């Protein structure tokens, strides 16, 4: 089978790396890919939002299956477009992808089906939003309703800061994503990333992971797309995962099915584990980044049959096996990220880093110069993944590899996995 992976980040490199090992894959393509993905697949200079070009390529090359990585094309309806042209694709259709594409839609679905989440209000008018904020106790969470590339959530420590955040979004600071804002109560607890494949009715649970969203050590600084992750997460006991499935994941899938919108793809739930049990923070309609980079190295099974079964409504016939070892990912980012940063800086030492036992390096934002030099080409640039019998052993392997990478223009957190190690 010929398979196409859409996307260019570390998540897509991890997926391509895993799919490349499948005996079912005769030829693997990626669009647009990156320098690391190019070692696993034939990369194509296609924009993931160019549905017509992607569809024509799939027809010309008789692509048997398309794995959609990022949320933007999913929310814009690429699965609908491909399937209408007879091309099998993994991921929810446009209507189901609203779970991520509209936070207000997700919150209203939770309210209708008694799914535990933070109390909220939704607003298009700043005066109304301000009155709601005045009735809340800080900290207050302000979210842009739409996709905002990881910049649409602000945890405001004061009412004034919350009003400023709402004003910035509603006045166009985040474009169309901020036309509506969702304002929530702050939930205290510990975050967990919960994953399951869905085929419209059945859920096939994946292992859990924890990521690190804040940019600096000690969980300080602004939120990012993710500075590291590890799996398994000691917090994610089977008892807790059973609660998440029964109270959150299955009711979401059932609620959409009742509305005539079967959810097929991966259901990625951001969970806050509070004193009152697990509560839903957000839903993502795609695999996590950097969580995928620690899940794929731990997956013993070939992922392709499960992905196809999700699309075909046949997950009840599928099971997955996992390696017992832990995996931990350290993200190397360009200096200045998540703010302004420089592209095109030279990265050296990857071959030496990859020689560390139990280490895999996934590329996130890289490209090759004509002379073969590896250059940075984004904010989050490399994902260094270590494996080991424990999270501490995986952490040691990852940081030993990081030490061999020569990139003065980059940085990383030095405490990825600290919660698990502390436990």
C-alpha positions as CSV (number, residue, x, y, z in Angstrom):
1,X,0.0,0.0,0.0
2,X,1.1,3.5,-0.7
3,X,0.7,5.9,2.2
4,X,0.8,9.7,2.5
5,X,1.6,11.5,5.7
6,X,0.5,15.2,5.8
7,X,2.5,17.5,8.0
8,X,6.0,18.8,8.7
9,X,6.5,18.6,12.5
10,X,7.9,16.2,15.1
11,X,4.6,14.5,15.4
12,X,4.6,13.7,11.7
13,X,8.2,12.5,11.8
14,X,7.3,10.1,14.6
15,X,4.2,8.8,12.7
16,X,6.3,8.4,9.5
17,X,9.0,6.6,11.4
18,X,6.5,4.2,12.8
19,X,4.6,3.7,9.5
20,X,7.8,3.2,7.6
21,X,8.4,0.0,9.6
22,X,5.0,-1.4,8.6
23,X,5.1,-4.4,6.3
24,X,1.9,-3.1,4.8
25,X,3.6,0.0,3.5
26,X,5.2,-0.4,0.0
27,X,5.9,3.3,-0.5
28,X,5.7,6.2,2.0
29,X,5.2,9.9,1.0
30,X,5.1,13.0,3.2
31,X,3.9,16.5,2.4
32,X,5.6,18.8,3.0
33,X,7.8,16.9,5.5
34,X,11.2,18.0,6.9
35,X,14.8,17.0,6.8
36,X,14.2,14.1,9.2
37,X,11.0,12.8,7.5
38,X,13.0,12.8,4.3
39,X,15.0,9.9,5.7
40,X,11.8,7.8,6.0
41,X,9.7,9.0,3.1
42,X,9.6,10.8,-0.2
43,X,8.8,14.4,0.6
44,X,6.6,16.6,-1.6
45,X,6.5,20.4,-1.7
46,X,2.8,20.5,-1.0
47,X,1.0,22.9,1.4
48,X,-1.3,20.8,3.7
49,X,-4.1,23.3,2.9
50,X,-3.8,22.7,-0.8
51,X,-6.6,20.1,-1.0
52,X,-6.8,20.1,-4.8
53,X,-3.1,19.4,-5.3
54,X,-3.0,16.7,-2.6
55,X,-6.1,15.0,-4.0
56,X,-4.7,15.0,-7.5
57,X,-1.4,13.5,-6.3
58,X,-3.3,10.8,-4.4
59,X,-5.3,9.9,-7.6
60,X,-2.2,10.0,-9.8
61,X,-0.1,7.8,-7.5
62,X,-3.0,5.6,-6.3
63,X,-2.4,6.4,-2.6
64,X,-4.1,3.8,-0.5
65,X,-4.3,5.7,2.8
66,X,-3.7,9.3,4.0
67,X,-2.6,10.0,7.5
68,X,-3.4,13.6,8.4
69,X,-1.2,15.1,11.1
70,X,-2.1,18.7,11.8
71,X,-5.4,20.1,13.1
72,X,-5.8,23.0,10.5
73,X,-6.5,20.8,7.5
74,X,-8.8,18.5,9.6
75,X,-10.8,21.5,10.8
76,X,-11.0,22.8,7.2
77,X,-12.4,19.5,6.0
78,X,-9.6,17.7,4.2
79,X,-11.0,14.3,5.2
80,X,-14.3,15.2,3.7
81,X,-12.5,16.3,0.5
82,X,-10.4,13.2,0.2
83,X,-13.2,10.7,1.0
84,X,-15.5,12.4,-1.6
85,X,-12.8,11.6,-4.1
86,X,-12.5,8.0,-3.1
87,X,-9.4,8.4,-1.1
88,X,-9.2,6.7,2.4
89,X,-8.0,9.1,5.1
90,X,-7.5,9.0,8.8
91,X,-9.0,11.7,10.9
92,X,-12.4,13.3,11.8
93,X,-14.5,15.0,9.2
94,X,-15.0,18.8,9.3
95,X,-18.1,18.6,11.5
96,X,-16.5,16.3,14.1
97,X,-13.2,18.2,14.1
98,X,-15.2,21.1,15.6
99,X,-14.3,19.5,18.9
100,X,-10.9,21.2,18.4
101,X,-11.9,23.9,15.9
102,X,-14.4,25.6,18.3
103,X,-13.9,25.6,22.0
104,X,-17.4,26.9,22.5
105,X,-18.8,24.0,20.5
106,X,-16.9,21.5,22.7
107,X,-18.0,23.2,25.9
108,X,-21.6,23.2,24.9
109,X,-21.4,19.5,24.0
110,X,-20.0,18.8,27.5
111,X,-22.8,20.8,29.1
112,X,-25.5,18.8,27.1
113,X,-24.0,15.4,28.1
114,X,-22.9,16.2,31.7
115,X,-19.2,15.8,30.9
116,X,-17.1,17.2,33.8
117,X,-15.2,20.4,32.7
118,X,-14.7,24.0,33.9
119,X,-17.6,26.4,34.3
120,X,-17.6,28.8,31.4
121,X,-19.1,31.6,29.4
122,X,-18.8,32.4,25.7
123,X,-18.8,35.9,24.3
124,X,-18.5,38.0,21.2
125,X,-19.0,41.3,23.0
126,X,-16.3,42.7,25.3
127,X,-18.7,44.4,27.7
128,X,-20.5,41.2,28.3
129,X,-17.2,39.4,28.7
130,X,-16.0,42.0,31.2
131,X,-19.1,41.6,33.3
132,X,-18.6,37.9,33.4
133,X,-15.0,38.4,34.4
134,X,-16.0,40.7,37.2
135,X,-18.0,37.8,38.8
136,X,-15.0,35.4,38.7
137,X,-12.3,34.7,41.1
138,X,-8.7,34.9,39.6
139,X,-6.9,33.2,38.1
140,X,-9.2,33.3,35.1
141,X,-8.7,31.4,31.8
142,X,-9.4,33.2,28.6
143,X,-9.5,31.2,25.4
144,X,-9.9,32.1,21.7
145,X,-12.7,30.0,20.3
146,X,-10.9,29.0,17.1
147,X,-7.5,27.6,16.2
148,X,-4.7,29.9,17.2
149,X,-1.5,27.9,16.8
150,X,-1.1,27.3,20.5
151,X,-1.4,31.1,21.3
152,X,-5.1,31.1,22.1
153,X,-5.1,30.3,25.9
154,X,-4.2,32.9,28.6
155,X,-4.3,32.2,32.3
156,X,-4.8,35.6,33.8
157,X,-3.8,36.2,37.4
158,X,-6.1,39.3,37.7
159,X,-9.5,40.4,36.4
160,X,-7.7,43.3,34.6
161,X,-5.4,40.9,32.9
162,X,-8.3,38.7,31.9
163,X,-10.2,41.7,30.4
164,X,-7.0,42.7,28.5
165,X,-6.7,39.2,27.1
166,X,-10.3,39.1,26.0
167,X,-10.0,42.6,24.5
168,X,-6.9,41.6,22.5
169,X,-8.7,38.5,21.1
170,X,-12.0,40.1,20.3
171,X,-10.3,43.1,18.7
172,X,-8.6,40.9,16.1
173,X,-5.3,40.1,17.8
174,X,-5.7,36.5,16.8
175,X,-7.6,37.0,13.6
176,X,-10.7,34.9,13.0
177,X,-9.8,32.6,15.9
178,X,-10.6,35.3,18.4
179,X,-14.0,36.4,17.1
180,X,-15.5,34.6,20.0
181,X,-13.9,34.0,23.4
182,X,-14.5,31.3,26.0
183,X,-13.9,32.4,29.6
184,X,-13.4,29.6,32.2
185,X,-12.8,29.0,35.8
186,X,-9.3,28.0,36.6
187,X,-9.0,24.3,37.5
188,X,-6.2,23.3,39.9
189,X,-4.6,19.9,39.6
190,X,-2.2,18.0,37.4
191,X,-2.5,17.7,33.6
192,X,-2.6,14.4,31.7
193,X,-2.9,13.7,28.0
194,X,-5.4,10.9,27.3
195,X,-5.5,9.3,23.8
196,X,-7.9,6.9,22.2
197,X,-8.7,5.9,18.6
198,X,-12.3,6.2,17.7
199,X,-14.3,4.7,14.8
200,X,-17.6,6.5,15.4
201,X,-18.8,4.2,18.3
202,X,-15.9,2.2,19.7
203,X,-12.8,3.5,21.5
204,X,-9.4,1.9,21.4
205,X,-7.4,3.4,24.3
206,X,-3.7,4.3,23.8
207,X,-1.3,4.8,26.6
208,X,-1.3,8.1,28.5
209,X,1.4,10.7,28.5
210,X,2.3,13.9,30.2
211,X,3.7,17.0,28.5
212,X,5.4,20.2,29.6
213,X,3.7,23.3,28.1
214,X,5.6,26.0,29.9
215,X,8.8,27.2,28.2
216,X,11.1,27.3,31.2
217,X,12.3,24.9,33.9
218,X,10.0,24.6,36.9
219,X,6.9,25.1,34.7
220,X,7.6,28.8,34.4
221,X,7.0,31.2,31.6
222,X,4.5,31.3,28.8
223,X,2.7,28.3,27.3
224,X,4.2,26.7,24.2
225,X,3.3,23.9,21.8
226,X,5.1,21.6,24.2
227,X,8.7,21.5,25.5
228,X,8.8,17.8,26.2
229,X,6.8,14.7,27.2
230,X,7.0,11.3,28.7
231,X,5.0,8.0,28.7
232,X,3.8,6.1,30.5
233,X,2.7,8.7,33.0
234,X,2.6,7.4,36.6
235,X,-0.4,9.6,37.1
236,X,-2.3,7.8,34.4
237,X,-3.3,4.7,36.3
238,X,-5.7,2.3,34.7
239,X,-8.3,3.3,37.3
240,X,-7.9,6.9,36.2
241,X,-8.0,6.1,32.5
242,X,-11.2,4.1,33.1
243,X,-12.8,7.1,34.7
244,X,-11.7,9.4,31.8
245,X,-13.1,6.9,29.3
246,X,-16.4,6.4,31.1
247,X,-17.1,10.1,32.1
248,X,-15.5,12.0,29.2
249,X,-14.2,10.2,26.1
250,X,-17.1,7.8,25.5
251,X,-19.8,10.4,26.3
252,X,-18.2,12.7,23.8
253,X,-18.2,10.1,21.0
254,X,-21.7,9.0,21.9
255,X,-22.9,12.6,22.0
256,X,-21.6,13.3,18.5
257,X,-23.0,10.0,17.2
258,X,-26.4,11.0,18.5
259,X,-26.1,14.2,16.6
260,X,-25.3,12.4,13.4
261,X,-21.6,13.3,13.5
262,X,-19.6,10.1,14.0
263,X,-16.2,10.8,15.3
264,X,-13.4,8.8,13.5
265,X,-9.8,9.4,14.2
266,X,-7.8,10.0,17.3
267,X,-9.4,11.6,20.3
268,X,-6.8,13.5,22.3
269,X,-8.2,14.8,25.6
270,X,-6.3,17.3,27.8
271,X,-7.4,16.3,31.3
272,X,-7.0,18.1,34.6
273,X,-6.8,15.7,37.4
274,X,-8.5,17.6,40.3
275,X,-9.4,16.7,43.8
276,X,-12.9,16.0,42.4
277,X,-11.6,13.6,39.7
278,X,-10.7,14.1,36.1
279,X,-12.1,17.1,34.2
280,X,-11.8,18.0,30.6
281,X,-9.6,20.9,29.6
282,X,-9.8,20.6,25.8
283,X,-10.2,18.2,23.0
284,X,-7.8,17.9,20.1
285,X,-8.7,16.1,16.9
286,X,-5.2,14.9,16.1
287,X,-2.3,13.2,17.8
288,X,-0.4,15.3,20.3
289,X,2.9,17.0,19.8
290,X,5.3,16.1,21.5
291,X,3.3,13.2,23.0
292,X,3.3,11.2,19.7
293,X,7.1,11.3,19.9
294,X,7.0,9.2,23.1
295,X,4.0,7.0,22.2
296,X,5.3,5.7,18.8
297,X,8.6,4.4,20.2
298,X,6.6,2.5,22.9
299,X,4.1,1.0,20.4
300,X,5.0,-2.6,19.8
301,X,2.1,-3.2,17.2
302,X,2.0,-2.0,13.6
303,X,-0.1,1.2,13.8
304,X,-1.5,1.0,10.3
305,X,-4.2,-1.7,10.8
306,X,-5.5,0.3,13.8
307,X,-5.6,3.5,11.9
308,X,-7.4,1.9,9.0
309,X,-9.8,0.2,11.4
310,X,-10.7,3.6,12.9
311,X,-11.6,4.9,9.5
312,X,-13.5,1.7,8.6
313,X,-15.5,1.5,11.8
314,X,-13.8,-1.8,12.9
315,X,-11.9,-1.0,16.0
316,X,-13.7,-3.7,18.0
317,X,-11.5,-6.2,16.2
318,X,-8.2,-4.5,17.0
319,X,-5.9,-4.5,20.0
320,X,-2.5,-2.9,20.5
321,X,0.6,-4.0,22.4
322,X,3.0,-1.6,24.2
323,X,6.6,-1.9,25.3
324,X,7.0,-1.7,29.0
325,X,9.9,0.8,28.8
326,X,9.4,4.4,29.4
327,X,10.1,7.1,26.7
328,X,10.9,10.7,27.3
329,X,11.2,13.5,24.8
330,X,13.2,16.7,25.2
331,X,12.3,19.5,22.7
332,X,15.1,21.7,21.4
333,X,13.7,25.1,20.4
334,X,15.1,28.2,18.7
335,X,16.2,30.9,21.1
336,X,13.3,33.3,21.7
337,X,10.6,30.7,21.2
338,X,7.6,31.0,21.7
339,X,8.3,34.6,20.7
340,X,10.4,35.8,17.8
341,X,13.2,33.6,16.8
342,X,15.8,33.2,14.0
343,X,15.6,30.5,11.3
344,X,18.4,29.1,9.2
345,X,21.0,28.5,12.0
346,X,23.3,25.5,11.6
347,X,22.8,22.4,13.8
348,X,25.7,20.0,14.3
349,X,26.3,16.8,16.3
350,X,23.1,14.9,15.5
351,X,25.0,11.8,14.3
352,X,27.0,11.7,17.6
353,X,23.8,12.2,19.6
354,X,22.0,9.4,17.8
355,X,24.8,7.0,18.8
356,X,23.7,7.2,22.4
357,X,22.0,3.8,23.2
358,X,18.2,3.9,23.3
359,X,17.9,7.3,21.6
360,X,15.8,8.4,18.7
361,X,15.8,11.9,17.2
362,X,12.7,13.2,15.5
363,X,12.9,16.5,13.5
364,X,10.3,19.1,14.0
365,X,11.5,22.3,12.2
366,X,14.5,21.5,10.1
367,X,15.7,21.7,6.5
368,X,18.8,20.7,4.5
369,X,21.0,23.2,2.8
370,X,22.4,22.3,-0.6
371,X,25.7,21.4,0.9
372,X,23.9,19.0,3.3
373,X,24.1,21.1,6.4
374,X,21.2,20.8,8.8
375,X,19.4,24.1,9.4
376,X,16.7,25.2,11.9
377,X,13.4,26.1,10.2
378,X,11.0,26.7,13.0
379,X,10.4,27.4,16.7
380,X,10.4,23.8,18.0
381,X,13.2,22.2,16.0
382,X,14.3,18.8,17.3
383,X,12.8,16.1,19.6
384,X,15.4,14.0,21.4
385,X,13.7,10.8,22.7
386,X,15.3,8.5,25.2
387,X,14.0,5.1,26.3
388,X,14.7,3.2,29.5
389,X,13.3,0.8,32.1
390,X,12.1,3.9,34.1
391,X,11.3,7.5,33.3
392,X,14.6,8.4,35.0
393,X,16.6,6.1,32.8
394,X,14.8,7.5,29.7
395,X,15.5,11.0,30.9
396,X,19.2,10.2,31.4
397,X,19.5,8.8,27.8
398,X,17.7,11.8,26.3
399,X,19.8,14.4,28.0
400,X,23.1,12.5,27.3
401,X,22.1,12.9,23.6
402,X,21.2,16.5,24.0
403,X,24.7,17.2,25.4
404,X,26.2,16.1,22.1
405,X,24.1,18.4,19.9
406,X,26.0,21.6,18.9
407,X,23.5,24.3,18.4
408,X,24.3,27.6,20.2
409,X,21.1,29.2,18.8
410,X,18.9,26.7,20.5
411,X,17.7,25.8,24.0
412,X,15.7,23.2,25.9
413,X,14.2,22.6,29.4
414,X,16.5,20.7,31.7
415,X,13.7,19.2,33.9
416,X,11.5,17.2,31.5
417,X,9.9,14.4,33.5
418,X,10.4,15.9,36.9
419,X,7.0,15.0,38.2
420,X,7.5,11.3,37.3
421,X,11.0,11.2,38.7
422,X,9.8,12.9,41.9
423,X,7.1,10.2,42.3
